[in-house]
Amino acid sequence: MKILVCISHVPDTTSKINFKDDNSKFDSTGVQYVINPHDEFVLTRAMWFKEKQGASLTVVNVGDASSEPTLRKALAIGADDAIRVNAEPTDGFYVAKQLAEVIKNGGYDLVLAGRESLDYNGGMVPGMIASLIDYNFVNACIGIDVEENQVTATREIDGGKEVVSTELPLIIGGQKGLVEDKDLRIPNMRGIMMARKKPLQVVEPIDTNTTTASISFDKPEPRSACKMVDSDNLDELISLLHNEAKVI
């Protein structure tokens, strides 16, 4: 089984976010980048298939050279090789087109991706890829087992879980729950040293149109000051909830 894991290169969720050029562009100055958290879960599950079922494991990213440390981390965790599509990920459709081309050229059986990246939270790329290359698709996946060509997947739905059966080739939009938090892999020294020798192929992007553009960004409004009300003063509490908070 050939597995491809799509890796997004995103700002650390603890980073302080700023914008520049009249709030039209993200300011990456001083920002630490990491593997997208949803992608860490699918990468860890892919490692299980590699170790238990002998699958080959490739990771891929659409990005410039600055994303290579993130790919190297995935290699240190245990991926066999990496592909970087040498392009700026301008929008979801553009990324999906580039990844679809990689998948077609590589003949992958199982493609794992986080259901969304935690920078723009578009949540569109896995489904777009499946549509572009006519693969089966399961989103919001929190469990997957593969036996030969048959797949059993568990996904979150409103109010519960759904178990579906499908077959390869398949694209999974995975998320937290696909593996336990305690099972997430941290590169060790041996893995880091081996990652330096593993192949990282850089491919040029295919020609495709960018269909959307970011016009401006706005930060959330700062929280207002908290008002403390004495527990015996119910009349004041009710007045504040009614006249200021307007929730009753």
N, C-alpha and C positions, 0 to 999 in steps of 0.2 A: 504494500500500500504506500503510495506517494502522498505525503501530507505537505501542504503549504500553509504557513501561518502568516497572516497579514499583521504587520507591526506598525503602530502609529507612534510617532515621536512627538510627545506632548509636554507642555510645561508641568513641572511638579505642582501638585494641587496645593502645596503650602506656599507657593511663590506669590509675591505681591504683583498684581497685574496692573499695567499701565498701557496707555495708548499714545500714539504720536500722530503728526501730520493732521491736526484738527480732528482727532479721534477717528481717523479713517484706517489706521494700521496698528497692529499689535506691536508693542515695544518689547523686544526680546532682551534688552540690555540687563545683564545681571540675573537672568532667569535660568534656572537649572531644568534641563529636560530629562524625561524618563520614558520608559515603556508605558504606553497607555494601560491603566490598571485592568480594564476588561481584557486586553490582549495578554496580560500576564496569566490570567486564568486559562485561556485557551492554549497558550504555549505550554503551561504545565500539564494540561490534559494530553496535548500532542506528545510530550515527553513520555507519558505513560504508554501510549501506543508504540512509540519507538522502542522502549525498553521491554515491554511485555509481548509485543506482536511483531517486532522486527521492522517496523515502518521506517521509511526514510523521511527526514524532516528538513524542510527548507523554510527560511523566513524571508519576507519581502517587505520593502518599504518604498513609498514614493516620496522622495525628498532630495535635498542637496547634500553635499558632503558633510554638513554639520550633523546629519542624522546617523552617521556611521558608528559613533560610540554606542548608540542604542542598539544597532544591529549586532555589534560586537558583544554586547551584554547578552543578547539572545543566543549567540554562538557559545558564549561561556557557560550559559545555562545548559546547553547540550545540543542545539541545532547543528545539523551536518554542514550546511552551507547557507549563504545569504545572497540575496539579490537586491540591489538598490536601483530603482528607476530614477534617473538623473533629471528630476523635474520638481518644480515647486508645486505642492498640492493646493491648487487654487480653489477648487470646489469639489464636492462629492462626486459629481458625474465624471469630472476629469480623472479623479483618482480611480474610480471604478473602471473606466475605459483602459487605463494603464494596467491595472491589476488583471483585468480580463485577458489582456494580451499575453501577460506572463503565464497565466493559467493555461491558455490554449497552447502556447509554445512548450510548456513543461509537461502537459498531460497529467495533471494532478488528480488524484481520486477524491481526496478530502481536503477542503479548504476551510480553515478556521480563522475567524476574525472576531474581535470584540464587537458587540452589537452597536456600539457607538464609541467615538473618541471623546475624551473629556476636555477637549479644547473648545470645539464648536458644537458638540452634542448633536450633530446632524442625524445620526442613526440611519443613514441611507445607503451607505456603500455596500454592505453585504448583499442586500436585496437587489441592488442595481447590477452587481456582478452576476448574480444568479440569472437575472433576466437577459443580460447581454450574451451569456454563453449557454443558456438553457440547462442549468444545473438544478437539481432539487435544492430546496432551501428551507431551513428551520431557524427561526429567530428566537431571541430571548431564551436561549438554550441553557439549561442547568444540569444536564446529564446526557451522556452519549456513550453507547456501546456499539462496537462493530464486530460482526462475525462474517468473514468472507465479504460478500457484497451487500449483506443486509445490515441495516442500521436501526437501532432503537434510540430515540431521543426524547428527553423530557424537557418541556418548556414551561415557563411561567405564563399564566393567563390571569385575568381579573378574577380574584377570589379563589385561586387554586393553581393546580398543575395539570398539564395535558401530556400524555405519553403518545407519541406517534411512531409509526414504523415507515421506513423509506429505504432507499438503496443508493449506493454510490453510482455516479459521482454526486457529491453533495457539498453544499456550502452551509456552514453553521455561523450564526451570529450569537456568540457566547457571552456570558456575563458571570458575575460573582455567584458562586454556587456550583459552577461546573467542577471545581475542586474546592476542598476546604482551604481556608486561609493559611492554616498551619502547613499545608503541602506546597505552598508557593516556593519556587526554587530561588536560592540566592547563589550567585556564582562563587565558587571556591577558587583558591589560588591555582590549582591544577587546571580547572576549566578556563580561567583567564589566560593562562599560558598557552593552552591548546587553541583557544580562539584566535590567537595571533597567526596561526598557521592554516586556519580553515579558509576556504575560498569565499571571497566576497566579490561577486560579479556586478559591475556597473553597466547598465543598459540604457540606451537613449530612449526617450519617450516616443510614442507614436503621435502622429498629428491628429488632434481632436480639438473641438471648440470648447471654450469655457462658457457655460450657460448662465452663471450667476456671478455677482460681484458684491462684496461688502461695501456698503455706503458709509456707515458710521457705527461706532460702538458706544454704549453708555454703561457706566458702572451702576450697580444697584444703589438706590438712595440710602444714605446712612440711617441707622436706626435712631429713632428719637429717644430722648431721655426717659428713663423709667420713673413713674410717679408712684410713691409709696402711700398707701391709704391704711389708716388704723383699722384693725379688724373689727372694732366696734362701730365704725362709722359707715354703715351700709348705705345710708342716703347719699353720701359723697361718692362712693364707689358706683352706685347706680347712675348718678348724674354724669360721671366721667365716661362710663361705658355708653351712655345714651347720647350725650352732647358732643364729646370729643372723639372717642373711638368709633362711635356710630355702629356698634355691633348689636345693640338691642333697641 
